[in-house]
Amino acid sequence: MMQTTNVACLGLYEKALPANLSWPQRLAIAAELGFDFVEMSIDEQPARQQRLDWDRSQRLAFIQARLDSGVTVPSLCLSAHRRDPFGSADVATRERARVLLIKALDLAVDLGIRNIQLAGYDVYYEPADRHSRARFIEGMQWAVAQAGRAQVMLSVEVMDTPFINSISKWRDIARHVNSPWFTVYPDLGNLSAWGNDIAAELALDIGSITAIHLKDTIAVGPGSAGQFRDVPFGEGCVDFAHAFSVLNTLGYRGPYLLEMWAREDGQDKQRIAQAKAWIEQQMISGGIAC
């Protein structure tokens, strides 16, 4: 019997390109390189958080740039919660977390963004315990109510810390949240670095995966904290061809995102093109057309 071919939708993380680019420039480069979409980032940096307060003219300008480029922006990485997490012991910090989410949902509705990626941290800059976990769950229960009203998905990324470093651990949280607006955004690099059984993890809840990050990593092990970013593709621990084969067999048909970080040395575009060609070859090896 002939195996079904998964035709991949491949996007580029905004931070792979220099930060000083305008949106028309950023989208034009993504189109030139052959990407289907770009994922926006709103992180801890004030310059990116200012987007949450864009006025009507700025939002319209973004929409025009997106339409002119032919490249979509369907998702937003809201990593700003690393500084202001839902699991914080500080009431004011938790309130800032809520404000960030409400503003992000408002921006998403206006810009046509359908998926907000949340970092799977209960806390980051303060100690984690059972109380921070409980506060995080409470925050997610509140968050999905807002997301449902806005009709925007919240997808939790599998992360570089033990709190949610597998789909299994996301599932432990999800059973308390119990909402169709609360899904998982696996990062193949993070999943691999923690020594997870990739096939078993992906099969565990394939119906709840809304997008997949692609990056290479160095594994966590005895005497090694691992490396979770800036590992050249092919030099880390991720067996991409195997992962793509598993995803193809499971019938995954969602988007893939190439996650890289710009070095701002004039060679970023070339590195992205090389990484894209390499990852597309791995997709082909796994039975996925791109």
C-alpha positions in Angstrom: 0.0 0.0 0.0 1.4 3.4 -1.0 2.1 5.7 2.0 0.4 9.1 2.1 2.8 12.0 1.4 2.7 14.9 3.8 3.3 18.2 2.0 5.0 20.4 4.5 4.2 24.0 5.2 7.6 25.4 6.3 8.0 28.8 8.1 10.8 30.9 9.4 11.2 32.3 13.0 11.4 36.1 12.9 14.5 36.1 15.0 16.4 34.2 12.3 16.7 37.6 10.5 18.3 40.8 11.8 16.2 42.7 14.2 16.5 46.0 12.4 14.6 44.9 9.4 11.1 46.4 8.7 8.2 44.0 8.2 8.2 44.5 4.5 11.9 43.7 4.3 11.5 40.7 6.6 8.6 39.2 4.7 10.3 39.9 1.3 13.3 37.9 2.4 11.2 35.0 3.7 9.4 35.0 0.3 12.7 35.1 -1.6 14.0 32.1 0.4 10.8 30.1 -0.3 9.2 30.1 3.1 5.4 29.8 3.4 5.1 31.9 6.6 6.9 33.8 9.3 6.3 33.5 13.1 6.3 36.8 14.9 8.1 37.1 18.2 7.1 39.2 21.2 9.7 38.5 23.8 11.2 40.3 26.8 12.7 43.1 24.7 10.7 46.4 24.9 11.0 47.0 21.2 9.1 43.8 20.4 6.6 44.3 23.2 5.7 47.7 21.8 3.9 45.8 19.0 1.2 44.9 21.6 0.3 48.6 21.6 0.4 49.3 17.9 -2.2 51.7 16.8 -4.7 51.2 13.9 -2.4 52.6 11.3 0.5 50.4 12.4 -1.7 47.3 12.3 -3.0 48.2 8.9 0.6 48.7 7.6 1.5 45.3 8.9 -1.5 43.7 7.1 -0.6 45.5 3.9 3.0 44.3 4.1 1.8 40.7 4.7 -0.6 40.8 1.7 2.0 42.4 -0.6 4.6 39.7 0.3 2.4 36.7 -0.2 3.9 35.3 3.0 1.5 34.7 5.9 2.0 35.4 9.7 -0.3 32.8 11.3 1.5 32.5 14.6 3.1 34.5 17.4 5.7 33.4 19.9 4.8 35.1 23.2 7.9 34.4 25.1 7.5 37.7 27.1 6.0 35.6 29.8 9.4 34.3 30.7 9.9 37.6 32.7 6.3 37.8 33.8 5.1 34.2 34.2 1.7 33.0 35.3 3.3 30.8 38.0 5.0 33.7 39.8 4.6 34.1 43.6 4.2 37.8 43.0 0.7 39.0 42.4 1.8 42.0 40.4 3.8 39.8 38.1 0.9 37.4 37.5 -1.3 40.5 36.7 1.3 41.6 34.1 1.2 38.1 32.6 -2.6 38.5 32.1 -2.2 41.9 30.6 0.4 40.5 28.1 -2.0 37.8 27.1 -5.0 40.0 26.6 -3.0 42.4 24.5 -1.5 39.6 22.5 -5.0 38.2 21.8 -6.2 41.6 20.7 -3.2 42.0 18.3 -3.7 38.5 17.0 -7.4 39.1 16.2 -6.5 42.3 14.3 -3.6 40.9 12.4 -5.1 37.5 11.5 -2.8 35.5 13.8 -4.5 32.2 14.7 -2.0 30.6 17.1 -0.1 32.1 20.1 2.8 30.0 21.3 3.2 30.1 25.1 6.5 29.1 26.7 6.1 26.1 28.9 7.6 27.7 32.0 5.7 28.0 35.3 8.5 30.4 36.4 11.9 31.2 35.0 13.8 33.7 37.2 12.4 32.5 40.5 12.3 29.1 42.3 9.8 26.5 41.0 7.7 24.4 43.3 4.3 22.8 43.6 2.8 26.2 44.2 4.2 27.7 41.1 2.8 24.8 39.1 -0.6 25.3 40.7 -0.5 29.0 39.9 0.5 28.2 36.3 -2.4 25.8 35.9 -4.8 28.4 37.3 -3.4 31.0 34.9 -3.9 28.6 31.9 -7.5 28.0 33.0 -8.1 31.7 32.8 -6.1 32.1 29.6 -8.0 29.6 27.6 -11.3 31.3 28.5 -9.9 34.5 26.9 -8.5 32.6 23.9 -11.8 30.8 23.3 -13.7 34.1 23.1 -11.1 35.4 20.7 -11.0 32.2 18.7 -7.2 32.1 18.9 -5.3 28.9 19.8 -2.9 28.8 22.7 0.0 26.3 22.1 2.5 25.4 24.8 6.0 24.8 23.6 8.0 21.9 25.0 10.9 23.7 26.6 14.5 23.7 27.7 13.7 23.3 31.4 12.2 20.2 33.2 8.8 21.8 33.9 7.4 20.9 30.5 10.2 19.1 28.6 8.0 16.5 27.0 4.5 16.1 25.5 3.7 13.8 28.5 4.3 16.7 30.9 2.2 19.0 28.8 -0.6 16.4 28.9 -0.4 16.4 32.7 -1.1 20.1 32.6 -3.7 19.9 29.9 -5.9 17.5 31.8 -6.4 20.3 34.4 -7.1 22.9 31.7 -9.4 20.8 29.6 -9.9 23.1 26.7 -9.8 22.7 22.9 -8.0 26.0 22.8 -5.0 24.6 24.8 -2.7 22.6 22.6 1.0 21.6 22.3 3.8 23.0 20.2 6.7 20.4 20.3 10.2 21.5 19.6 12.1 18.5 18.1 15.3 19.8 19.5 14.1 20.2 23.0 12.3 16.8 22.9 15.5 15.1 21.8 17.9 16.9 24.1 16.0 15.6 27.2 16.2 12.0 25.9 12.6 11.5 25.2 11.3 8.6 23.0 10.4 10.8 20.1 8.1 8.3 18.4 6.2 7.6 21.6 5.9 11.2 22.6 4.6 12.3 19.2 2.1 9.5 19.1 0.9 10.2 22.6 -1.2 13.2 21.6 -0.8 13.8 17.8 -4.2 15.3 17.6 -3.2 18.1 20.0 -0.1 19.2 18.0 -0.7 22.5 16.2 2.8 23.3 15.0 6.4 21.9 15.3 9.7 23.8 15.9 12.7 22.5 14.1 16.1 23.1 15.6 19.1 20.9 16.5 20.4 20.6 20.1 23.1 18.9 22.2 21.7 16.3 24.6 21.5 16.7 28.4 23.5 14.0 30.1 25.9 13.3 33.0 28.0 16.3 33.5 26.3 18.2 30.6 23.5 20.7 30.7 23.0 20.3 27.0 22.7 23.1 24.4 19.3 24.3 23.3 20.1 26.9 20.7 22.6 27.9 18.0 23.5 24.3 17.3 24.1 23.9 13.5 21.7 21.5 11.8 23.2 18.1 11.6 25.7 18.6 14.4 23.3 17.8 17.3 21.4 14.9 18.7 18.1 15.2 16.7 17.3 12.4 14.2 15.2 14.6 11.9 14.6 12.0 9.3 13.3 9.6 11.9 11.1 12.2 13.4 9.6 13.2 10.0 9.0 9.6 9.2 7.1 9.2 12.5 5.1 12.4 11.9 4.2 11.3 8.3 3.0 7.9 9.6 0.9 9.5 12.3 -0.7 11.7 9.7 0.5 15.1 11.0 -0.4 17.8 8.5 0.4 21.0 10.4 3.2 23.5 9.9 6.9 23.3 10.7 8.9 26.2 11.8 12.7 26.6 11.2 14.0 28.1 14.4 17.3 30.0 14.2 18.7 33.1 15.7 20.4 35.9 13.7 24.1 36.6 14.2 23.8 40.0 12.6 27.1 39.4 10.7 25.8 39.8 7.1 25.6 36.0 6.6 22.2 35.3 8.2 20.4 35.0 4.9 23.0 32.5 3.6 22.8 30.4 6.7 19.0 30.3 6.6 19.1 29.1 3.0 21.6 26.4 3.8 19.6 25.2 6.8 16.4 25.2 4.8 18.0 23.1 2.1 19.3 20.7 4.7 16.0 20.3 6.6 14.1 19.8 3.4 16.4 16.9 2.5 15.6 15.4 5.9 11.9 15.8 5.2 12.3 14.0 1.9 14.1 11.2 3.7 11.2 11.0 6.2 8.7 10.7 3.4 7.5 14.4 3.5 7.4 16.5 0.3 8.4 20.2 0.8 
